[in-house]
């Protein structure tokens, strides 16, 4: 059943939504859908055209929806949570089963994402707005955030001598992840590709389908994964060190040093061998231990 977003929900449950007698399916050229619910989606003017195009995702089907009206263009994201998502996380899940325990069922991941967005909102961390969801078909409709994810910014930083801008971003990310951990929650799939800096320079966290209640060990997994996925773009420690130190400075403004010691353990970094240069892995582990002192 199609459901519509109300207010910020209780933290312990999947958000409470208003049910509507319509399915969130086949939205290409669905002028009628966006005409009927346009006011709830912030759409102005008469809807004249709707186009759905893939954004690109191997496991989840992620589409960008363009709605053209007599008063402008509006963009949304439609995400389908496939239950064969095991393939997406299988290598890391096998290597880190004792640490992260990924959810692979589509409905479970959709529920995780709905809960997480409410909790992150409570601690002051931005996520794209969820407009509605269809649990039966494992679909959700989101606000589209125009911007660049941190993977793209890190790739650009490799060629840039001045890293002040992305250094500031990494320090802010470290602080915000510490806030999430301090609330008793973890992201689970915590990597730079899942953080978008919008055109207004605000940070938005996406792909929260592995987020859930956490502990020191799982918080350590978040930190280790984020820094290792940063490190995979570098062959030498100098520039990755600037970014990792910025993250760690931000993290310790509200985070626990014990989490960094957990993140620096050999077991945590094992899944990234083969993905990240050994010298980079060792450099990142050393930095985490240094900041944990």
C-alpha positions as CSV (number, residue, x, y, z in Angstrom):
1,X,0.0,0.0,0.0
2,X,1.2,3.5,-0.9
3,X,1.9,5.6,2.2
4,X,2.5,9.3,2.7
5,X,4.9,11.1,5.0
6,X,3.5,12.8,8.1
7,X,5.6,14.4,10.8
8,X,8.9,13.2,12.2
9,X,8.1,9.7,13.5
10,X,8.9,7.9,16.8
11,X,12.4,6.6,16.8
12,X,11.7,3.0,17.7
13,X,9.3,2.3,14.9
14,X,9.1,2.5,11.1
15,X,7.6,6.0,10.5
16,X,3.8,6.4,10.8
17,X,2.5,7.3,7.4
18,X,-0.9,8.1,5.9
19,X,-2.1,5.3,3.6
20,X,-3.4,6.2,0.1
21,X,-5.2,3.9,-2.3
22,X,-2.5,4.0,-5.0
23,X,0.7,2.1,-5.8
24,X,4.1,3.7,-6.2
25,X,4.8,2.0,-9.5
26,X,5.1,2.9,-13.2
27,X,5.5,6.6,-12.8
28,X,6.8,7.3,-16.2
29,X,4.4,9.7,-18.0
30,X,2.1,9.5,-14.9
31,X,0.8,13.1,-15.3
32,X,-2.2,12.1,-13.3
33,X,-0.2,11.0,-10.2
34,X,1.8,14.2,-10.1
35,X,-1.3,16.3,-10.7
36,X,-3.2,14.7,-7.9
37,X,-0.4,14.8,-5.3
38,X,1.6,17.8,-6.7
39,X,0.7,20.1,-3.9
40,X,2.1,17.6,-1.3
41,X,5.3,17.3,-3.4
42,X,5.7,21.1,-3.6
43,X,4.9,21.1,-7.4
44,X,3.3,24.3,-8.8
45,X,1.6,24.8,-12.1
46,X,-0.1,22.4,-14.4
47,X,1.8,19.1,-14.9
48,X,2.4,18.6,-18.6
49,X,5.2,16.0,-18.8
50,X,6.8,13.3,-16.5
51,X,10.1,11.5,-17.4
52,X,11.8,8.7,-15.5
53,X,15.5,8.0,-16.2
54,X,17.9,5.7,-14.3
55,X,20.5,7.3,-12.1
56,X,22.6,4.2,-12.1
57,X,22.8,1.5,-9.5
58,X,23.8,-2.2,-9.8
59,X,21.6,-3.6,-7.1
60,X,18.9,-1.0,-6.2
61,X,17.0,0.5,-9.1
62,X,17.4,4.2,-8.6
63,X,15.7,6.6,-11.0
64,X,15.5,10.4,-11.3
65,X,12.0,11.7,-12.1
66,X,11.6,15.0,-13.9
67,X,8.3,16.7,-13.7
68,X,7.7,19.6,-16.1
69,X,4.9,22.0,-15.3
70,X,3.7,25.3,-16.7
71,X,5.8,27.0,-13.9
72,X,9.0,25.1,-14.0
73,X,10.8,21.7,-13.5
74,X,10.9,19.5,-10.4
75,X,13.1,16.6,-9.6
76,X,12.6,13.5,-7.4
77,X,14.4,10.2,-6.8
78,X,12.5,6.9,-6.9
79,X,14.4,4.0,-5.3
80,X,13.5,0.3,-5.4
81,X,15.0,-1.9,-2.7
82,X,15.8,-5.2,-4.4
83,X,15.9,-8.3,-2.2
84,X,18.9,-9.7,-4.2
85,X,21.0,-7.0,-2.6
86,X,23.2,-9.7,-1.1
87,X,25.4,-9.3,-4.2
88,X,26.1,-5.7,-3.4
89,X,27.6,-6.4,0.0
90,X,28.6,-10.0,-0.3
91,X,32.4,-9.5,-0.3
92,X,32.4,-7.2,2.7
93,X,29.7,-9.1,4.5
94,X,31.7,-12.4,4.3
95,X,34.9,-10.7,5.5
96,X,33.2,-8.6,8.2
97,X,30.3,-10.8,9.4
98,X,31.5,-10.5,13.0
99,X,31.5,-6.7,12.8
100,X,28.8,-5.3,10.5
101,X,26.2,-8.0,9.8
102,X,24.6,-6.4,6.8
103,X,20.9,-6.6,6.1
104,X,20.2,-8.0,2.7
105,X,16.4,-8.3,2.5
106,X,14.7,-5.5,0.6
107,X,12.0,-4.8,3.0
108,X,14.4,-4.8,6.0
109,X,16.6,-2.3,4.2
110,X,13.7,0.0,3.3
111,X,12.6,-0.1,7.0
112,X,16.2,0.6,8.1
113,X,16.3,3.7,5.8
114,X,13.0,5.1,7.0
115,X,13.9,4.8,10.7
116,X,17.4,6.2,10.1
117,X,16.2,9.3,8.3
118,X,14.0,10.2,11.3
119,X,16.8,9.6,13.8
120,X,19.4,11.6,11.8
121,X,16.9,14.5,11.6
122,X,16.7,14.4,15.4
123,X,20.5,14.9,15.8
124,X,20.6,17.6,13.2
125,X,22.1,15.6,10.3
126,X,20.5,16.2,6.9
127,X,19.0,13.5,4.6
128,X,16.8,14.0,1.5
129,X,13.2,14.2,2.4
130,X,11.2,11.0,2.1
131,X,7.8,11.9,0.5
132,X,6.2,8.5,0.4
133,X,6.9,4.7,0.2
134,X,5.3,1.5,-1.0
135,X,6.4,-1.3,1.3
136,X,4.8,-4.1,-0.8
137,X,6.8,-3.1,-3.8
138,X,9.8,-1.9,-1.8
139,X,9.9,1.6,-3.3
140,X,10.3,5.0,-1.9
141,X,10.1,8.5,-3.4
142,X,12.6,11.1,-2.2
143,X,13.7,14.7,-2.7
144,X,16.4,15.0,-5.3
145,X,19.5,16.7,-4.0
146,X,21.5,18.5,-6.6
147,X,25.2,18.2,-5.8
148,X,28.4,16.1,-5.8
149,X,29.1,13.1,-3.6
150,X,32.4,13.0,-1.7
151,X,33.8,10.3,-3.8
152,X,33.8,12.7,-6.7
153,X,35.3,15.5,-4.6
154,X,38.1,13.2,-3.3
155,X,39.0,12.2,-6.9
156,X,39.2,15.9,-7.8
157,X,41.3,16.6,-4.7
158,X,44.0,14.2,-5.9
159,X,44.9,16.7,-8.6
160,X,44.5,19.8,-6.6
161,X,47.3,21.3,-4.5
162,X,44.9,23.3,-2.3
163,X,42.7,20.9,-0.2
164,X,41.3,23.4,2.2
165,X,37.7,23.0,0.9
166,X,37.5,19.3,1.1
167,X,39.5,19.3,4.4
168,X,36.7,21.4,5.9
169,X,34.1,19.0,4.5
170,X,35.8,16.0,6.0
171,X,36.0,17.7,9.5
172,X,32.3,18.4,9.3
173,X,31.5,14.8,8.3
174,X,33.6,13.5,11.2
175,X,31.6,15.7,13.6
176,X,28.3,14.6,12.2
177,X,29.1,10.9,12.2
178,X,30.2,11.3,15.9
179,X,26.8,12.9,16.6
180,X,25.0,9.9,15.0
181,X,27.2,7.5,17.1
182,X,26.5,9.5,20.3
183,X,22.8,9.0,19.7
184,X,23.3,5.2,19.8
185,X,23.0,4.8,16.0
186,X,25.4,3.7,13.2
187,X,25.3,4.1,9.4
188,X,26.5,0.6,8.6
189,X,27.4,1.4,5.0
190,X,29.4,4.5,5.8
191,X,31.5,5.7,2.8
192,X,32.2,9.0,1.0
193,X,29.9,8.1,-1.9
194,X,27.0,8.2,0.5
195,X,27.5,11.8,1.5
196,X,26.4,14.5,-1.0
197,X,27.5,18.2,-0.8
198,X,24.6,20.1,-2.2
199,X,24.9,23.2,-4.5
200,X,24.2,25.2,-1.3
201,X,27.2,23.4,0.4
202,X,25.0,21.5,2.9
203,X,25.8,17.8,3.5
204,X,23.2,15.1,2.9
205,X,23.5,11.5,3.9
206,X,22.0,8.9,1.5
207,X,21.7,5.1,1.2
208,X,20.9,4.5,4.8
209,X,19.6,1.0,4.4
210,X,22.2,-0.5,6.7
211,X,21.7,2.0,9.5
212,X,20.5,0.7,12.8
213,X,21.1,0.8,16.6
214,X,24.9,0.4,17.2
215,X,27.6,0.0,19.8
216,X,31.3,0.8,20.0
217,X,32.3,-2.0,17.7
218,X,29.8,-1.1,15.0
219,X,30.7,2.6,15.4
220,X,34.3,1.6,14.8
221,X,33.2,-0.1,11.6
222,X,31.7,3.1,10.3
223,X,34.9,5.1,10.9
224,X,37.1,2.4,9.4
225,X,35.0,2.0,6.3
226,X,34.7,5.7,5.7
227,X,38.5,6.3,5.9
228,X,39.4,3.2,4.0
229,X,37.1,4.0,1.2
230,X,38.7,7.5,1.1
231,X,42.2,5.8,1.1
232,X,41.5,3.7,-1.9
233,X,41.9,6.6,-4.2
234,X,45.5,7.3,-3.1
235,X,48.9,5.5,-3.5
236,X,50.9,7.8,-1.1
237,X,49.9,8.8,2.4
238,X,50.4,12.6,2.3
239,X,47.0,13.7,0.8
240,X,44.9,11.0,2.3
241,X,46.5,11.9,5.7
242,X,45.2,15.4,5.4
243,X,41.6,14.2,4.8
244,X,41.8,11.5,7.5
245,X,43.2,13.9,10.1
246,X,40.4,16.4,9.3
247,X,37.8,13.6,9.8
248,X,39.3,12.5,13.1
249,X,39.6,16.0,14.4
250,X,35.9,16.5,13.7
251,X,35.0,13.1,15.1
252,X,36.7,13.7,18.5
253,X,34.7,16.9,19.0
254,X,31.8,14.7,20.1
255,X,33.0,11.1,19.6
256,X,34.7,8.5,21.8
257,X,38.4,7.7,21.5
258,X,37.5,4.1,22.2
259,X,35.7,4.0,18.8
260,X,38.9,5.0,17.1
261,X,40.8,2.2,18.8
262,X,38.2,-0.2,17.6
263,X,38.4,1.2,14.1
264,X,42.2,0.9,14.1
265,X,42.1,-2.9,14.8
266,X,43.6,-5.3,12.3
267,X,40.3,-7.1,12.1
268,X,38.5,-4.0,11.0
269,X,40.9,-3.3,8.1
270,X,41.1,-6.8,6.8
271,X,38.1,-6.5,4.4
272,X,39.9,-3.7,2.6
273,X,43.1,-5.6,1.8
274,X,43.2,-5.7,-2.0
275,X,41.0,-2.6,-2.3
276,X,43.4,-0.2,-0.6
277,X,47.1,0.0,-0.8
278,X,48.9,-1.7,2.2
279,X,50.9,1.5,2.9
280,X,47.6,3.5,3.0
281,X,45.9,1.0,5.3
282,X,48.8,1.1,7.7
283,X,49.0,4.9,7.5
284,X,45.2,5.3,8.3
285,X,45.4,2.7,11.1
286,X,48.4,4.6,12.6
287,X,46.5,7.9,12.5
288,X,43.5,6.4,14.2
289,X,45.7,5.0,17.0
290,X,47.4,8.4,17.4
291,X,44.1,10.2,17.8
292,X,42.9,7.5,20.1
293,X,45.6,8.3,22.6
